[in-house]
Amino acid sequence: MEHNMILSASGWRKVFAISGDEQDVNPRISDDDKSISIAAAKVFYDYIKAKSGQETPVIAIGIDTRPTGGEIADAMIHFLTKTNAVLQYSGITSAPEIMAYARRLDGFIYISASHNPVGHNGIKFGTNDGGVLNGTENAALVKEFLALLKDDKKLADLVKDSYSGNADKVKNVYIEAAAAKRNSLKAYESFINQTITGTEDRAFAEKFFNNLKTYIEEAPTGVVCDFNGSSRAKCIDREFFNKNGIAFYSINDEKIVHEIIPETENLVHVAAEMERLQAQGYKDAVLGYMPDCDGDRGNIVYWDEKQKKAVILKAQEVFSLSVLAELTYSIWLNDNGPAAEKSDSFKPAVAVNCPTSMRIEEIAEKLGAKVFRAEVGEANVVNLAREKRAEGYTVRILGEGSNGGTITHPASVRDPLNTIFALIKLLLMRENGLYKIWCDKAGIKYKSDFTLSDVIASLPEYTTTGVSEPRAVLHVKNTNHAELKKSFQKVFEADWKKKKADLSKKYGIEAYEAVITNGTKETRNVTDYSTSGKGGLKILFKDKKDTPIAFIWMRGSGTEPVFRIMCDVKGNKPQMEKDLLAWETELIEKADK
C-alpha cells in the first residue's frame, strides 16, 4: 500500500483529508488511511508491549482539534481493543497534557500535525519519559510500519479483524473518555506546577505560588489568548491562570479561524484583542499568546507601555527571553530553593537546536552557563539535554529558538504555559529577582521599575531570518541532501575566494568554519559538508579576532517537503542578513542544478 507519509521522529504526517486538499475541513478519511492508522497502532503496540514488559500496557490516546483526528483515533481504537492494551482515550488533548499524563502510564499515541494546515494530520508516539520517541526508536517503528504496508494480505486481515466482534469494547473506550480526560488534566496541572517552580517539594511550590499571588496583587497581570480552535481550549489554561490570580481573556475558543502556525502573521489577532482590551480599561492585559493546534507551542505578544501598543515578539526573541528568565531562575533556585536540591557543583547549561540565534551564547556567557547544540528536532534537543544532565550539568531550559519553542525541565515538550510563566517570573519577582541577577551579571544598570520593554532592550542584538518567511524556504530538486551539500561546498568554496575581500571590507568577515549537527552531536571544523547527510549544515563567519559574527544555515525539513535556510547576524544589520541569505540562496540554487 502507498502511504505518502513523512515519517519523522517529530511525527508521521500526511494530508488525511479525503479530498487530498490540505485546507479541507471534512472529517472523513479514506479506507486506505484507516488501514494506515491501524498499521501505525499495530507497530506501536508491539513496541510498547516489549519496551514496558507489560502484558497489558496502558496507552493514552489523544487528538488535537483537526477534523480528521476522530476517524484516525477510531481506527486505532478498533485495533487496540483487540489486543491486551488498556486504553485511556481522552479525546481533544494538548500535546504537553498527554505527555504529562503518559508519565503515569506506559506510553501514548497522539494524533496531530502540529502547525501544518488543517487538512494535514499525523501521529506521534512516546513512552512514559515525557517526550516523543527518539530517532533510533522511531526508525525501528518506521521499518516495521513499512514492512506491514508492503504485505497487502497481512494488512487486509489485520483491518478486517479490527472491525469484527469488539463493538462493546470500543463503546466502553468512548464511555470512559470523560474520566480519562479528567485524569489527564489533573496529571498535567500537577506536572506544570513542578516545571514552573523547578522542584518536587510541594511546600516550596505552594509558598512560591502564594508569593506570586502577592506580587500580582501589587501589579495586576492578565493574559490574552487566541486559542484559534486549538486543543488548549480544552486544557487547564483558563482555570490555571485564574487560580493563580492572573486574569485570563480569550478569543476563538471553538473554531480554527485562521492559519495554525503561531508566527507573526497570525499573532496579529491576539495583538488586536490586547489593544481592544487596553482601550476598554483592562490595563492588566499585558501578555498574550497563540498556541498551535496541538498546543505545545505559543509565541508571544506583550503590551509596550512606552509605545502604548501591543508588540509581537519574534520567535528568536521569545526563546531568548525564556532562556534569560529560566537561567536566572536556575541561579536563583540554587541559592534560594529547597536545601536538599542545592548543588555545590552548580553547572548551568542550555540545549538548543543548530539554527538558534547566537544571542543565546552571549546571554549564557554572561550568566556563566554553557550552550550545547543539536540538530533540528525537538527529540534531538531533549536527548542532548538528557546527555548533558548525565554529565553533571543543570539544564533547566532547552528548546528550538528558531521557532520560539520553550522546553522547561522536567518537561520534554514545548509548552506555552511554561513560556508565559517564565516571563511572569521575570517581571514579578522584583526583590533580588531574576532581572536584577541578569543586570548584575551583564553589567547593566538596574532600575526597580523596569518593564518587559527594558528587559528586551537589554538583550544582545541580532538580526535573524524568521522561520516562516518565504525566503527561508527553498524547493530543491535534489532529494539526496548529502549530495546537494557536497555540491554546495564546491560552489561555496569557489565563491568564497572571489568574495572574501569584499566580505572583509563590507562586513568584517575574515574567515569561516563549517559546522554540522546530526542528532545530538555537533561537529566543528568540518571539511566534507556531505557528512551532515540529512542533518544541519552551518557556515559560521568570523571577524579578525576569530569571533563569530554571523552564520548561514540549511537543512531539509523532516516533516515537510522543503529545504529550510536562515541567517543570523550580530547587531542590528538587516542589510547584512539580507545579503548573506541571498548569497546562500544563490549558492544552493547553483548546487541544485
C-alpha positions as CSV (number, residue, x, y, z in Angstrom):
1,M,0.0,0.0,0.0
2,E,1.2,3.5,-0.8
3,H,1.2,5.9,2.2
4,N,2.8,9.3,1.2
5,M,3.7,9.9,4.8
6,I,6.7,11.9,6.1
7,L,8.0,9.5,8.8
8,S,10.0,11.9,11.0
9,A,10.8,11.4,14.7
10,S,8.8,14.6,15.2
11,G,5.7,13.0,13.8
12,W,4.4,10.9,10.9
13,R,2.4,13.3,8.8
14,K,0.4,13.5,5.6
15,V,-2.8,15.1,4.2
16,F,-5.6,12.9,5.7
17,A,-8.5,14.9,4.3
18,I,-10.3,12.6,2.0
19,S,-10.2,15.1,-0.9
20,G,-6.4,15.4,-0.7
21,D,-6.8,19.2,-0.2
22,E,-4.6,20.4,2.7
23,Q,-7.2,23.1,3.6
24,D,-10.1,20.7,3.6
25,V,-12.1,20.6,6.9
26,N,-14.0,17.4,6.0
27,P,-13.6,15.0,9.0
28,R,-13.7,11.9,6.8
29,I,-10.6,9.8,5.9
30,S,-10.3,7.1,3.3
31,D,-10.4,3.4,3.9
32,D,-6.7,3.3,2.9
33,D,-5.9,5.9,5.6
34,K,-7.9,3.8,8.2
35,S,-5.6,0.9,7.2
36,I,-2.5,3.1,7.6
37,S,-3.8,4.2,11.1
38,I,-4.3,0.6,12.1
39,A,-0.8,-0.3,10.9
40,A,0.7,2.5,12.9
41,A,-1.2,1.4,16.0
42,K,-0.1,-2.2,15.5
43,V,3.7,-1.4,15.3
44,F,3.4,0.9,18.3
45,Y,1.5,-1.7,20.4
46,D,4.2,-4.3,19.6
47,Y,6.9,-1.8,20.5
48,I,5.4,-0.6,23.8
49,K,4.5,-4.1,25.0
50,A,8.1,-5.2,24.5
51,K,9.5,-1.9,25.9
52,S,7.3,-1.8,29.0
53,G,7.5,-5.6,29.7
54,Q,3.8,-5.4,30.5
55,E,1.3,-8.0,29.2
56,T,-1.4,-5.3,29.4
57,P,0.3,-2.0,28.6
58,V,-1.7,1.1,29.4
59,I,-1.7,3.5,26.5
60,A,-3.1,7.1,26.4
61,I,-4.6,8.2,23.1
62,G,-5.4,11.8,22.3
63,I,-6.2,14.1,19.3
64,D,-5.9,17.7,18.6
65,T,-8.8,19.7,17.0
66,R,-8.1,18.8,13.4
67,P,-11.3,17.5,11.8
68,T,-9.8,14.1,10.8
69,G,-8.5,13.3,14.2
70,G,-11.6,11.5,15.3
71,E,-11.6,8.9,12.5
72,I,-7.9,8.2,12.8
73,A,-8.3,7.6,16.5
74,D,-11.4,5.4,15.9
75,A,-9.5,3.2,13.6
76,M,-6.7,2.8,16.1
77,I,-9.1,2.1,19.0
78,H,-10.8,-0.6,16.9
79,F,-7.4,-2.3,16.5
80,L,-6.2,-1.8,20.1
81,T,-9.3,-3.1,21.7
82,K,-8.5,-6.5,20.0
83,T,-5.2,-6.5,21.9
84,N,-4.3,-6.7,25.6
85,A,-3.8,-2.9,25.8
86,V,-5.7,-0.8,28.4
87,L,-6.8,2.4,26.6
88,Q,-7.1,5.8,28.1
89,Y,-8.8,7.9,25.3
90,S,-9.0,11.5,26.4
91,G,-10.4,13.0,23.2
92,I,-9.2,16.5,22.4
93,T,-6.0,16.8,24.4
94,S,-2.9,19.1,24.1
95,A,0.5,17.6,23.5
96,P,2.0,18.7,26.8
97,E,-1.1,17.3,28.6
98,I,-1.0,13.8,27.1
99,M,2.8,13.6,27.6
100,A,2.4,14.6,31.3
101,Y,-0.4,12.0,31.7
102,A,1.6,9.3,30.0
103,R,4.3,9.6,32.7
104,R,1.9,7.6,34.9
105,L,1.1,5.0,32.2
106,D,3.3,3.1,29.7
107,G,3.1,5.2,26.6
108,F,0.9,7.4,24.3
109,I,-0.3,7.8,20.8
110,Y,-1.0,11.5,19.9
111,I,-2.8,12.3,16.7
112,S,-1.7,15.7,15.4
113,A,0.1,17.5,12.6
114,S,1.2,20.4,14.9
115,H,1.3,23.6,13.0
116,N,0.6,22.2,9.5
117,P,-2.6,23.2,7.6
118,V,-5.9,21.9,8.8
119,G,-6.2,19.1,6.2
120,H,-3.0,17.5,7.4
121,N,-2.8,15.1,10.3
122,G,-0.2,12.8,11.8
123,I,0.8,10.6,14.6
124,K,3.3,11.0,17.5
125,F,4.4,8.1,19.7
126,G,6.0,8.1,23.1
127,T,6.8,6.1,26.2
128,N,6.4,7.4,29.8
129,D,9.5,9.6,29.8
130,G,7.5,12.7,28.9
131,G,8.5,13.0,25.2
132,V,8.3,11.5,21.8
133,L,10.4,8.5,20.7
134,N,14.0,9.4,19.8
135,G,15.4,8.9,16.2
136,T,16.6,5.4,16.8
137,E,13.3,4.2,18.3
138,N,11.3,5.9,15.6
139,A,13.5,4.4,12.9
140,A,12.7,0.9,14.3
141,L,8.9,1.6,14.2
142,V,9.2,3.0,10.6
143,K,10.9,-0.2,9.5
144,E,8.1,-2.4,10.9
145,F,5.4,0.0,9.6
146,L,6.7,0.0,6.0
147,A,7.1,-3.8,6.1
148,L,3.5,-4.2,7.2
149,L,2.3,-1.8,4.4
150,K,4.0,-3.9,1.8
151,D,2.3,-7.1,3.0
152,D,-1.2,-6.4,1.5
153,K,-2.8,-9.7,2.7
154,K,-1.5,-9.3,6.3
155,L,-2.7,-5.7,6.5
156,A,-6.1,-6.6,5.0
157,D,-6.5,-9.4,7.5
158,L,-5.5,-7.0,10.3
159,V,-8.0,-4.4,9.3
160,K,-10.8,-7.0,8.9
161,D,-10.1,-8.4,12.3
162,S,-10.0,-4.9,13.9
163,Y,-13.6,-4.2,12.8
164,S,-15.1,-7.5,13.9
165,G,-16.6,-8.6,17.2
166,N,-15.4,-5.9,19.5
167,A,-18.2,-3.3,19.4
168,D,-18.7,-3.4,23.2
169,K,-15.1,-2.8,24.0
170,V,-14.9,0.1,21.5
171,K,-18.1,1.6,23.1
172,N,-16.6,1.3,26.6
173,V,-13.5,3.3,25.5
174,Y,-15.7,6.2,24.5
175,I,-17.9,5.9,27.6
176,E,-14.7,6.1,29.8
177,A,-13.2,9.0,27.7
178,A,-14.6,11.7,30.1
179,A,-12.9,10.1,33.1
180,A,-9.6,9.7,31.1
181,K,-9.8,13.4,30.2
182,R,-10.3,14.4,33.9
183,N,-7.3,12.3,34.9
184,S,-5.1,13.7,32.1
185,L,-6.0,17.3,33.2
186,K,-5.2,16.5,36.8
187,A,-1.9,14.9,35.9
188,Y,-1.0,17.9,33.7
189,E,-1.7,20.5,36.4
190,S,0.4,18.7,38.9
191,F,3.2,18.4,36.5
192,I,3.0,22.1,35.3
193,N,3.4,23.2,39.0
194,Q,6.7,21.2,39.0
195,T,8.0,22.7,35.8
196,I,7.2,26.3,36.8
197,T,8.7,26.0,40.2
198,G,11.6,23.7,39.3
199,T,11.1,21.4,42.3
200,E,9.1,18.4,43.5
201,D,9.0,20.0,47.0
202,R,5.2,20.7,47.5
203,A,5.7,23.0,50.4
204,F,8.2,25.2,48.4
205,A,5.9,25.2,45.4
206,E,2.9,26.3,47.5
207,K,4.9,29.1,49.0
208,F,6.2,30.1,45.5
209,F,2.7,30.4,44.1
210,N,1.4,32.3,47.2
211,N,4.3,34.8,46.8
212,L,3.4,35.1,43.1
213,K,-0.2,36.0,44.0
214,T,1.2,38.7,46.4
215,Y,3.2,40.1,43.5
216,I,0.2,40.1,41.2
217,E,-1.9,41.9,43.8
218,E,0.7,44.7,43.7
219,A,1.0,44.6,39.9
220,P,-2.3,43.2,38.4
221,T,-1.4,40.9,35.5
222,G,-3.6,39.4,32.8
223,V,-3.0,37.2,29.8
224,V,-4.8,37.2,26.4
225,C,-5.0,34.0,24.4
226,D,-6.1,33.5,20.8
227,F,-6.9,29.8,21.0
228,N,-7.7,29.6,17.3
229,G,-9.6,26.4,18.0
230,S,-6.5,24.8,19.5
231,S,-6.6,21.8,21.8
232,R,-5.5,24.2,24.6
233,A,-9.1,25.5,24.7
234,K,-9.9,22.1,26.3
235,C,-6.9,22.3,28.6
236,I,-6.2,23.9,32.0
237,D,-5.2,27.3,30.8
238,R,-8.1,29.5,31.9
239,E,-8.5,27.8,35.2
240,F,-4.8,27.7,36.0
241,F,-4.2,31.4,35.3
242,N,-7.3,32.4,37.3
243,K,-6.4,30.1,40.2
244,N,-3.0,31.9,40.5
245,G,-4.6,35.4,40.5
246,I,-3.9,36.1,36.8
247,A,-6.8,37.5,34.7
248,F,-7.5,35.5,31.5
249,Y,-9.0,36.7,28.3
250,S,-9.6,34.6,25.2
251,I,-10.8,34.7,21.6
252,N,-11.6,32.0,19.0
253,D,-12.1,29.3,21.7
254,E,-14.1,26.9,19.5
255,K,-13.1,27.2,15.8
256,I,-9.9,27.3,13.7
257,V,-10.4,30.7,12.1
258,H,-7.0,31.4,10.5
259,E,-3.7,29.7,9.7
260,I,-2.4,27.4,12.5
261,I,1.3,28.3,12.7
262,P,1.9,30.8,15.6
263,E,4.1,33.1,13.7
264,T,4.0,36.9,13.3
265,E,1.4,36.9,10.5
266,N,-1.1,35.0,12.8
267,L,-0.3,36.8,16.1
268,V,-2.0,40.0,14.8
269,H,-5.3,38.7,16.1
270,V,-4.2,38.4,19.7
271,A,-2.4,41.7,19.4
272,A,-5.6,43.4,18.2
273,E,-7.6,41.9,21.1
274,M,-5.0,43.1,23.6
275,E,-5.3,46.6,22.2
276,R,-9.1,46.4,22.3
277,L,-9.0,45.3,26.0
278,Q,-6.5,48.1,26.9
279,A,-8.7,50.7,25.2
280,Q,-11.6,49.5,27.3
281,G,-9.7,49.9,30.5
282,Y,-8.4,46.4,31.1
283,K,-4.9,47.6,31.9
284,D,-3.8,44.2,33.2
285,A,-3.9,42.7,29.7
286,V,-0.1,42.8,29.3
287,L,0.9,39.4,27.9
288,G,-0.7,37.3,25.1
289,Y,-0.1,34.1,23.2
290,M,-1.4,32.0,20.4
291,P,-0.9,28.2,20.5
292,D,-0.7,25.9,17.5
293,C,-3.3,23.1,17.1
294,D,-1.6,20.6,19.4
295,G,-0.9,23.3,22.0
296,D,2.8,22.7,22.5
297,R,3.9,26.0,21.1
298,G,2.8,29.5,21.6
299,N,4.6,32.7,20.6
300,I,4.1,35.9,22.5
301,V,2.6,39.4,22.3
302,Y,3.2,42.0,25.0
303,W,1.9,45.4,25.9
304,D,4.6,48.1,25.4
305,E,3.9,50.8,27.9
306,K,6.1,53.3,26.1
307,Q,4.6,52.8,22.7
308,K,1.1,52.2,24.1
309,K,0.5,49.3,21.7
310,A,0.7,45.5,21.5
311,V,4.0,44.3,20.2
312,I,4.5,40.9,18.5
313,L,7.8,39.2,19.6
314,K,9.8,37.3,17.0
315,A,10.3,33.6,17.7
316,Q,14.0,34.0,18.5
317,E,13.2,36.9,20.9
318,V,10.7,34.7,22.7
319,F,13.2,32.0,23.2
320,S,15.9,34.5,24.3
321,L,13.7,35.9,27.0
322,S,12.8,32.4,28.1
323,V,16.4,31.5,28.3
324,L,17.3,34.6,30.3
325,A,14.4,34.0,32.6
326,E,15.0,30.4,33.3
327,L,18.8,30.6,33.5
328,T,18.5,33.3,36.1
329,Y,15.7,31.4,37.9
330,S,18.0,28.4,37.9
331,I,20.7,30.5,39.6
332,W,18.1,31.9,42.0
333,L,16.7,28.5,42.8
334,N,20.2,27.1,43.5
335,D,20.6,29.9,46.1
336,N,17.0,30.0,47.4
337,G,15.3,26.7,46.7
338,P,14.9,23.7,49.0
339,A,18.1,22.9,50.7
340,A,18.1,19.3,49.6
341,E,18.1,20.4,45.9
342,K,21.0,22.8,46.1
343,S,24.3,21.9,44.4
344,D,27.8,22.8,45.3
345,S,28.9,22.0,41.8
346,F,26.3,24.0,40.0
347,K,26.9,24.0,36.2
348,P,24.1,25.7,34.4
349,A,23.6,25.0,30.7
350,V,21.2,25.4,27.8
351,A,20.5,22.9,25.0
352,V,19.3,24.4,21.7
353,N,19.0,23.4,18.0
354,C,21.6,24.4,15.4
355,P,19.8,27.4,13.9
356,T,19.0,29.1,17.3
357,S,20.5,32.6,17.2
358,M,24.0,33.2,18.7
359,R,22.5,35.7,21.1
360,I,21.9,32.6,23.3
361,E,25.7,32.2,23.7
362,E,26.0,35.8,24.7
363,I,23.3,35.5,27.3
364,A,24.6,32.2,28.6
365,E,28.2,33.5,28.8
366,K,27.2,36.5,31.0
367,L,25.4,34.1,33.3
368,G,28.2,31.6,33.5
369,A,26.3,28.9,31.5
370,K,27.3,26.6,28.6
371,V,25.4,26.2,25.4
372,F,25.1,22.9,23.6
373,R,23.6,22.5,20.1
374,A,21.8,19.6,18.4
375,E,20.2,19.0,15.0
376,V,16.7,20.5,14.4
377,G,14.0,18.4,16.0
378,E,12.5,18.5,19.5
379,A,13.6,14.9,20.3
380,N,17.2,15.8,19.4
381,V,17.3,18.8,21.8
382,V,15.6,16.8,24.6
383,N,18.0,14.0,24.2
384,L,21.0,16.3,24.2
385,A,19.8,17.9,27.4
386,R,19.5,14.4,29.0
387,E,23.1,13.6,27.9
388,K,24.4,16.8,29.5
389,R,22.5,16.3,32.7
390,A,24.1,12.9,32.9
391,E,27.4,14.7,32.7
392,G,26.5,16.9,35.7
393,Y,25.1,20.0,34.0
394,T,21.9,21.6,35.2
395,V,19.9,22.0,32.0
396,R,16.6,23.7,33.1
397,I,15.9,25.4,29.8
398,L,16.1,24.0,26.3
399,G,14.4,24.3,23.0
400,E,14.4,25.4,19.4
401,G,15.0,29.2,19.2
402,S,14.2,29.1,15.5
403,N,10.5,28.5,16.3
404,G,10.3,30.0,19.8
405,G,9.6,26.7,21.4
406,T,10.5,26.6,25.1
407,I,11.0,23.4,27.0
408,T,11.4,23.7,30.7
409,H,12.8,20.7,32.6
410,P,11.5,18.2,33.7
411,A,9.1,18.6,30.7
412,S,10.3,17.1,27.5
413,V,8.0,19.0,25.2
414,R,7.4,22.7,24.4
415,D,4.6,24.3,26.4
416,P,3.2,27.9,26.1
417,L,2.3,27.9,29.8
418,N,6.0,27.5,30.7
419,T,6.9,30.3,28.3
420,I,4.3,32.7,29.8
421,F,5.3,31.8,33.3
422,A,9.0,32.3,32.5
423,L,8.1,35.9,31.6
424,I,5.8,36.3,34.6
425,K,8.6,35.2,36.9
426,L,10.9,37.6,35.2
427,L,8.5,40.5,35.6
428,L,7.1,39.9,39.0
429,M,10.0,38.6,41.1
430,R,11.3,42.1,42.0
431,E,13.1,41.8,45.3
432,N,16.5,40.4,44.3
433,G,14.7,38.9,41.4
434,L,15.7,37.5,38.0
435,Y,16.2,40.7,36.1
436,K,18.4,42.0,39.0
437,I,20.5,38.9,38.6
438,W,20.8,39.5,34.9
439,C,21.7,43.1,35.3
440,D,24.4,42.3,37.9
441,K,25.9,39.6,35.8
442,A,25.7,41.5,32.5
443,G,27.0,44.8,33.9
444,I,23.7,46.6,33.1
445,K,22.3,49.4,35.3
446,Y,19.3,48.1,37.2
447,K,16.1,50.1,37.8
448,S,13.4,48.7,40.0
449,D,10.5,50.0,37.9
450,F,11.6,48.0,34.8
451,T,9.2,46.8,32.2
452,L,9.4,43.9,29.7
453,S,10.5,46.6,27.1
454,D,13.5,47.3,29.3
455,V,14.3,43.6,29.5
456,I,14.1,43.2,25.7
457,A,16.3,46.2,25.2
458,S,18.9,44.6,27.5
459,L,19.2,41.5,25.2
460,P,22.2,41.2,22.9
461,E,21.0,42.5,19.5
462,Y,20.9,40.2,16.5
463,T,19.2,40.2,13.1
464,T,17.8,36.8,12.3
465,T,15.7,35.3,9.4
466,G,12.2,34.3,10.6
467,V,11.4,30.6,10.2
468,S,8.1,31.3,8.4
469,E,9.4,34.0,6.0
470,P,9.0,32.9,2.3
471,R,12.7,33.5,1.8
472,A,13.5,30.9,4.5
473,V,12.0,28.1,2.4
474,L,13.5,26.6,-0.8
475,H,12.2,23.9,-3.0
476,V,15.1,21.9,-4.3
477,K,15.1,19.1,-7.0
478,N,17.9,17.0,-5.5
479,T,16.4,14.9,-2.7
480,N,19.8,13.5,-1.8
481,H,20.8,16.1,0.7
482,A,24.3,14.8,1.3
483,E,24.9,15.1,-2.5
484,L,23.4,18.5,-2.6
485,K,25.6,19.7,0.3
486,K,28.7,18.3,-1.4
487,S,27.8,20.4,-4.5
488,F,27.1,23.4,-2.3
489,Q,30.6,23.0,-0.8
490,K,32.2,23.2,-4.2
491,V,30.3,26.4,-5.3
492,F,30.7,28.0,-1.8
493,E,34.5,27.5,-1.7
494,A,34.9,28.8,-5.2
495,D,32.7,31.9,-4.5
496,W,34.5,32.5,-1.1
497,K,37.7,33.1,-2.9
498,K,36.1,35.6,-5.2
499,K,34.1,37.4,-2.5
500,K,36.5,37.2,0.5
501,A,38.0,40.7,0.1
502,D,34.6,42.3,-0.4
503,L,33.1,40.5,2.6
504,S,36.0,41.7,4.7
505,K,35.6,45.2,3.6
506,K,31.9,45.4,3.8
507,Y,31.1,43.2,6.8
508,G,34.3,42.5,8.6
509,I,34.1,38.8,7.7
510,E,37.6,37.4,7.7
511,A,37.2,33.6,8.0
512,Y,34.6,30.8,8.2
513,E,34.1,27.5,9.9
514,A,31.7,24.7,8.7
515,V,29.7,23.1,11.5
516,I,27.3,20.2,11.2
517,T,24.7,18.7,13.5
518,N,23.4,15.1,13.4
519,G,21.0,14.0,16.2
520,T,22.6,15.2,19.5
521,K,26.1,15.6,18.0
522,E,27.7,18.8,16.8
523,T,30.9,18.6,14.8
524,R,33.1,21.6,14.3
525,N,35.7,22.4,11.5
526,V,34.1,20.0,9.0
527,T,36.0,19.6,5.7
528,D,33.3,17.4,4.0
529,Y,29.9,19.0,4.1
530,S,28.2,15.9,2.8
531,T,28.8,14.1,6.1
532,S,25.9,16.1,7.5
533,G,23.6,13.9,5.4
534,K,20.0,15.0,6.3
535,G,21.3,16.9,9.3
536,G,22.1,20.6,9.7
537,L,24.9,22.5,8.0
538,K,26.1,25.9,9.2
539,I,28.7,28.2,7.9
540,L,29.9,30.3,10.8
541,F,31.5,33.6,9.7
542,K,34.2,35.1,12.0
543,D,35.9,38.5,12.3
544,K,39.7,39.2,12.6
545,K,39.6,38.3,16.3
546,D,38.2,34.8,15.3
547,T,34.8,35.8,17.0
548,P,31.6,34.5,15.3
549,I,29.6,37.4,13.9
550,A,27.2,35.7,11.6
551,F,26.1,32.3,10.2
552,I,24.1,30.8,7.3
553,W,22.4,27.5,7.9
554,M,20.5,24.9,5.9
555,R,18.6,21.6,6.4
556,G,15.9,19.7,4.6
557,S,12.7,19.6,6.7
558,G,11.8,16.3,8.3
559,T,8.1,17.0,8.3
560,E,7.5,19.0,5.1
561,P,8.9,18.6,1.5
562,V,11.0,21.8,1.7
563,F,14.6,22.9,2.3
564,R,15.0,25.4,5.1
565,I,17.6,28.1,5.2
566,M,18.3,31.1,7.5
567,C,20.9,33.7,8.5
568,D,21.9,35.1,11.9
569,V,23.9,38.3,12.2
570,K,25.3,40.0,15.3
571,G,23.8,43.5,15.7
572,N,21.0,45.4,14.0
573,K,22.2,44.8,10.5
574,P,19.2,43.9,8.2
575,Q,21.1,44.5,5.0
576,M,23.9,42.1,6.0
577,E,21.4,39.5,6.9
578,K,19.6,40.0,3.6
579,D,22.8,39.9,1.6
580,L,24.1,36.7,3.2
581,L,20.8,34.9,2.9
582,A,20.6,35.9,-0.7
583,W,24.1,34.6,-1.3
584,E,23.2,31.3,0.4
585,T,20.1,31.0,-1.8
586,E,22.1,31.7,-4.9
587,L,24.7,29.1,-4.0
588,I,22.1,26.4,-3.2
589,E,20.3,27.0,-6.5
590,K,23.7,26.6,-8.3
591,A,24.4,23.4,-6.4
592,D,20.9,22.1,-7.2
593,K,21.4,22.3,-11.0
